[in-house]
């Protein structure tokens, strides 16, 4: 496996007035270049804590995180986190402005993304004028603007209704694959994890350990919607549901 990210025996402990709280006990896994990996597990098991550590918002208590030289991470939050007072164009460019990377090349790349993914005609409008799906596409474009190699997606579709969720997850998957990015996604939706992912990591309840890793293989892999109709889909769904429900 051509690994782009290696996590070795990661631990995270919080110190409180009541004593130590162990959030992550011992987690090790690797992510291959170009993979789409989903992480599932019980609520509060430490999935979002892992992402916070990977992007530097929190410090691990033990273990190692090794990323391939020169590779960078982009973080797409659970909510779209768009600035309502900024235009679509300015929201897309905000990361470049903050990091002082507003070069002609980078601006042209964002314009390419806006055009390629159906937002070019909305650049002068504001987030309130967009549908939920369009907001998520914009949030992804804003993340891609910085050209990260690995995308962390923290329940990116959870705020959408079911029908929109299906459509937007398909859109986001296609964008990620077309832009040749590596993606790691947290989700509570087992069907979503199966239909989008090459592998699914199953976390235990807190303190978190990695219970199992499942390679998702379809006889004919297609789009996420097509994968939901594959004969193997029900097998994976039943398997993952039992693992999460066991609380082991």
N, C-alpha and C positions, 0 to 999 in steps of 0.2 A: 504493500500500500504506500503510495506517494503521500506521506503525511505532511500536512501544512500546520497542524496544531496538535500538540501532545500535552495532556493533563495527567500528572503523575501523583497519586496519593494525596489529592487535594483535601485539606481540612479547613473548617471555619468554625471558630468558637466565639461567642459573644460573652462579654463580662458585664453582668448586671448586679444590682444591689442584692438580688436573691441568690446570686451565684453564677456559675458558668452555664451557658446554654449552647449545646453542641448542635449546630445547624447542618454542617456537612462533616461526616465521619471519615470517609475514605473513598474518594472517587477518582478513577483512572480511566481514560479513554483517549483515542486519537481520532482526528478528522482528516480525511483524505482530500486532496485538492479536487474541487469540482463536485464534491458530495453534497447532498441535501439530507441532513440528519435532523430528526425530531426527538425531543425529550419529553416524556410523559411521566406522571407520577401523582400521588395525592397532593391536595392543596397544602401549601405551607411546608413542602418537603425540602425546599432549598434550591429550586430551579432558578428563580430570579436572583437569588444570592450568588449563584454560580456566574450568571451573566454580569452582575455588578463587579465581581472580582475580575472577570476577563477584560472588562473595559476600564478597570482601574478606579472604579468608584469605591470599592472596598478592598482591603488587604487580606490575603489568605493567612490562615494561622499555621499552615504547614503544607508541605508538598511543593510541587513545581509546575509552572506553566511554561511550555517551550513552544514558541512560534517560529516558523521558518524565517530566516533573515530577510528583512525588507518587507514583510507582509504586514498588513494593517487590518483593523477590525472596524466595522460600522455597526451601529446599534439602532435598530428600529423599535421604538417604544410600543407599549401596549396600546396607548391612545395615539392618534395621529400627531398630537402636540403641535399643530399648526398655529401660527400667530394670526389671529383674526383681523388685525389691523394692517397686515401686509398683503400685498397682491400675491397671486399664484407665482408669478415670476420671482418676486422677492423672497417668498417662502422657499422656493427651490434653490435659491442662491445663498441662503442665510449661512449655511455651513462654510461655504467658500469665503464669505465676507468675514466671518468670525476668525477663521484661521489664516486670513490674509493670503488666500490663494485665488484671487479673482483675476486670473490670467485670461487672455483671449482664448487659449486652447480649452481651458476648463469651462468658460462660458459657452463656447460652441458645443462642448460635450453635453452640457445641461440642455441647451436648445435642441440638440439631437434627441435626448431622452424625452423631452416634452412633446416633440413632434411624433416620435416613434410610438408613444404610448397615450396618444389622444388628448393631450392637454395644451397643445400649442395655441389653439384658438381661445383659450381661457386665461392667458397670461395676465391680462389686465383686471381680471375679476378677483373676488375675495373668497376665502374658504367657505363662508356661509352660502355661497352660490353653487357649491359643488355637491354632488351626491356623496354618500358614504364611501362608495367604491372609488370614486375619483380622488377623494381625500387620501385614501390609503395608497393609491398610485403616486400621488404627489409626495407623501411621506417617504415612500421608497425611493423616488427620484432624488429627493433631498439627501437621503443617505448615500445613494450611488454617486452623487456629485463629487464626493471626496475620493472616489475610486478605491474603496476598501476591497481587500481580497476576500475577507470573510464577513458575512452578514449575520448578525444576531437578531432574530425575530422573536420578540417577547409577546406571545399571544396576539399577533397582529390583526386578527380578524374577529376578536371576541366581542367588539362593540357593534358588530353588524348583525342584521337579521339573517335567518338561515339561508334564504335565497341569495341575498347579496354576498353572504359569506362564501357560498359555493363559487359564484362568479369571480369575486375578487381574489380568492385563493388561487384560482386558475390563472388569472391575469398576473398576479405576483410571481407565481411559479414560472410562467413563460418568460417574464422579464428577467428573472434570475438566471434561467438557463440560457437565454439569448445573450445576456451580458457575461456569461461564463463565470459566474460567481459561486463561491462555496457558501452554504447556508446552514445555520443551526437554529432550529425553531423550538420554542416552548409552546406546548398546546395542551389543553385538557380534552380535546376532541380526538378520540382514537381514530375515527374514520379519516379525519384530516391528516393525521400523522401517517397512516398507511398509504393514502392516495398520493401524498406528496413526496414521500421519503425513500431514500435508498436504504437507510437503516433507522431503527427506532431504539432509543435507549430508555430503559425503564428504571426509574428511581424509586427507592423505598420511601416510607414515611420518615420523618425526622427522628433522629439524626440520619441524614441521607447517605445511602450507599448505592452503588450501581448494581441493581438486581440482575439485569439481563440485557443483552443486546440482540436485536432481531434484524437480520438482513431481509429486506422486503423484495421478493422476487416474483414477478409475474411472467407467465408464459409469453405474453405479448404486452410489454410496458407501453402505455400510451399517455394521454393527458390525465391529470388528476380525476376528471369526471369519468373518463374511460376506465381508469384503474378501479374506481368504485364498483364498476359493473363486472370486473374480472372474476373468474370462478374462485381464485385464491383469496379474494378479499374477505369473505366470511370466515375463512379459517384464521387469518391473521387477527381479525376483529375479536373473535372468541378467545383466542390465545392471549391477546393483550388485556382484554377485559378481565379475565380470570387472574392475571398477574397483578393488576392494580387492585382488584377487589379482595385479594388474599391478605393484604396489609402485612405481608411478611417483611 
